[in-house]
Amino acid sequence: MASIMGNKTADLEREGDIAADYLEELLDIADLDGDIDMDVEGGRAMVAIVGGDLSSLVGEDGEVLEALQELTRLAVTRETGDRSRLMLDIAGHRAARRATLTDLGTEAANKAKRTGEAVRLEPMSAFERKVVHDAVANAGLISESEGQDPQRFVVVLPPEGSDDEPAAVAGEQTVVTDVEPEQAAAGDVEA
């Protein structure tokens, strides 16, 4: 079993190396300064570009970051033949966004507990919804996603016994309904 885990880590480190090479070339082409940091966390390669003025690589609300992540995943897939689930962060944008969303999820859970009513949040990306779902679960409540992309949003359900939504079963896990069946079967849920 240890060798299987070692192989998985080595594969993820290779993904990180391929992604770093791809991103270094991109930085050279764009004539931007930045350093590449790599790590393996939560069963996926984590790659970060830090330093310099990298705001043009983040874009408004992280749209450029999301596109670069997808391009980097495609470059890794082309090299390895396997689908990549690596996460890319640029200038700490994703880390800061995760902290903000965790606070938002906790505040929404507290409001649902206090008022006994469901709390509906603004539309957000799959990554953002996942962070909010995790924060709500940590607060002891259940959340679900509703709507269609790009207008998909999180609804935080009130605690058991409130009149606004059906009561949840005690100890039940967060319901993440924004996963396509083929993603669930492949175990590919965005973090």
Secondary structure, 3 states (H helix, E strand, C coil): CHHHHHHHHHHHHHHHHHHHHHHHHHHHHHCCCCEEEEEEECCEEEEEEECCCCHHHHCHHHHHHHHHHHHHHHHHHHHHCCCCCCEEEECCHHHHHHHHHHHHHHHHHHHHHHHCCCEEEEECCHHHHHHHHHHHHHCCCCEEEECCCCCCEEEECCCCCCCCCCCCCCCCCCCCCCCCHHHHHHCCCCC
